[in-house]
């Protein structure tokens, strides 16, 4: 395993010697052969590392922040899924490249499962794993300057257990806030969701942070949105009392490596269809509006919010995280086809109904741009190409 991990890291994250010798950073054929020879059955249930160009992109746009965090400790929850893969791998990459001597402790109910899935991060000295449930984990010793809380699943499986999901969100936030107080944290980032706004009105093409709507309080299908709203309120209450800078990231829709292609994510389903050579079938009328931020930009935004300097406030800072460039689902499917396999088609099952309000899920990200200098850097078409390239390497 050690030999395989080292080889993976050298192909994706080349050393200075590799670069001076002209070793290629991104060569799919070389990567496939290296994995085939070294991994054998070990690789069957694993995912490959992120491409160096993506990790260099994150580093390029966060370098000053990492310098300020040199030698500090970070505590992270909810980092074993899509968000977590990007956060951990980009942190490890920046830590190695800049020799930061960072230490990240990652809370997980099953650290070994994550290590099996991402063996290139196994034995990574910057990562310390803490096994436990977010609702009752044992506090690790020592101080942590930064805490990032994202523990909650958006999977269909999690949604099928609404009471368990709600418990994880509310009791988990209560526990992590107690830990932030105990460990002397200076910055706390809550990964929330655009779902806290409830249905987006047809009159709003983009939904701003000061919109006061929300999910129906008695909707049994809204435990995720309701739990995130309560988590935000809990952060607001603690901001009144603690000398901690609280930031809330209301995350919308994303695309990139590690996004599942077989779950309830439209863009993931479309890319999966195209890679499998299948026509894309849209079961609705194709009119809902969405927008997508590439995952490397997502990592930049979240690290900026966690590591950036600002004084504690009596109310958390709230930022939408996503892209403001809206696209109809039908047009998204056509873009995927154009980029990945122009021979395929798009089928739309239903015709639009006249007078029916159009469903939307698009953020206004003006605040993130004006206050933090953040904006989408990688466009949708390039994001689709990079996501597909990473998934192709899996096979």
Secondary structure by P-SEA (a helix, b strand, c coil): caaaaaaaaaaccccaaaaaaccccccaaaaaaaaaaccccccccccccccaaaaaaaaaacaaaaaaaccbbbbbcccccaaaaaaaaaaaaaaaaaccbbbbbbbbccaaaaaaacccccccccbbbbbccccccccccccccbbbbbcccccaaaaaaaaaaaaaaaaaaaaaaaaaaaacccbbbbbcccccccccccccccccccccccccccccccaaaaaaaaaaaaaaaaaaccccbbbbbbcccccccccccccccaaaaaaaaaaacccccccccccbbbbbbcaaaaaaaaaaaaccccccccbbbbbbccccccccaaaaaaaaaaacccccccccccccccccbbbbbcccaaaaaaaccccccccaaaaaaaaaaaaaaac
